[in-house]
Amino acid sequence: MADRLEPGRRRGSPNRLNWFSEDVSILAINPRAQANSGESQKVLNFDYGAGGAQPLANGDEVSIVFPFSISGVDMSQKTVLEVVMLGDNSGNELNFRLGGIDENADGSGLLNTGNINTSRTEDVNNDGILQPAEDVGFLYGVAPGARYGAGNGILDSVDLNRNGFLNADDQTGADFGYFCTGGGNCTSAAGNQLHDVTDAVPVDRTVINFSGPTWHTFQIPLNISTATLTRFSNIKQVRISIRKTVAGTPNGTLKFARIAVVGNTWQRGAAGDPAIAGSGATANGESLTVTPVNSVDNPTYTPIYNAGGEATQVFNDLYGSLSALQRQSNTKNLSEQGLQLEYRNLAAGTTVYTKRVFSRAIDISQHRYFNFLVFGSADGGENLNGQRRFFLRAGSDQDYFEVQVPINFTGWRKIRVLQDDTNKDSVMDTWKSDTPGTVVVSSGNPSLQQVGALTAGVKHTPPPEIPRSTAGASSSTRSTSPSPSPASARRIRSRPISRRRAGPTSASSTARSTATSRPRRRSSRTRTTPRTPPTSTGSASPGSR
């Protein structure tokens, strides 16, 4: 709870903020969750301005810190900082800092004075054990002063990494929000804004200009590159900061249901086509953000078991009925997961992609069909003219089979690719389109027995050339379905589902092997678990910035 820990900057008063946990209905946070009306979860309340009793002045900042690890966590392969929160429509600014935070919380420069009444640690005898007489909390020395951690049975200290010293900010990681303005603490030249995916069309926010009852989901790209990779290899804490703006309210309360740093087995999105040497981002600045999403943590995700039609039938074929799974796990709150691809600035003729590379090539040649589900126009704002095509490749960068799916639909759609045995040796050796509207192409000399990677992405194919003699009519046709602004952000979600073995194709006699996570399995992630308020650690003290 302090201003930026730079020379000459003042520290905040401890009576200007408070944090505590609260039980909130799961269905209030995520109406799509498979939960009972009485089920709840812990959320973190961040109260600032003391309800108006100790209001923030313009430019004042308050912060709390949550420690991921004493030694640090490697987040270099993560892709997104994901936050589910309830805003207060205050007009104030919000910032998230991943890294090693300055431990000189109150600016005193003191850690252990040998006196429990003046030390910033409870371990005044340096034995690493909390003695009964030491469990009185550590001192935060900015007037009016406060003690944190008393009576909790935990050894509390502003020494977040427990090395016995007050360390300065280690300059790892980055800021996401108002403090990132394109400088060295950013990973994007334009600044790391808060990417809100709650509404039909995603928006980048700079201030807290939203409130309940809807909980908002932020999926903030980390934008980690080869140049910034090492900065994310040893992340110790996350800091949440609020800064009052001129137009902002002097007090308010934010609620956080989830803060997580998310990664998955698919690589970061990239611009260009991996099959074309030297291709990459153009002057349009096209980009792709790859995010795992699920029905529990992401309120905007539509699970296939609730979608109806082909999607629900696929779920039932693979996993059995939803009710059976709920009985088996003794909960209604099942997690069903997909992969979200959000592309930006995809002008005509450009491509973005991601890959899942297998450590050992897989053999899919014994399967009759390759099936997957695609949720077209996941944000509801796509112009469905089919010029943007989702594609999925099986093979290497140069040798592959590819199926292209025009994004001219909304909701989940099942895509089925026929794996054909052209030489009748009972080994499938080629792909053929088996879903109307899809196109299958190949490159090089691909083999279904040696699939080293799956590549998924989106390409913007320009409309065909119009003969001069019919330009008038064609121009009228094109004007009825104009392309969206190239600066717009669009999302699709894909879910590779199954590969069916050759032979009978009836549901009762067809063997299946899933290509995705089973329900209830989460993506790889690091999270702050706001169910536990940071007060219990003693390291998230006011001023621990």
Disulfide bonds with the S-S distance in Angstrom:
Cys180-Cys186 1.96
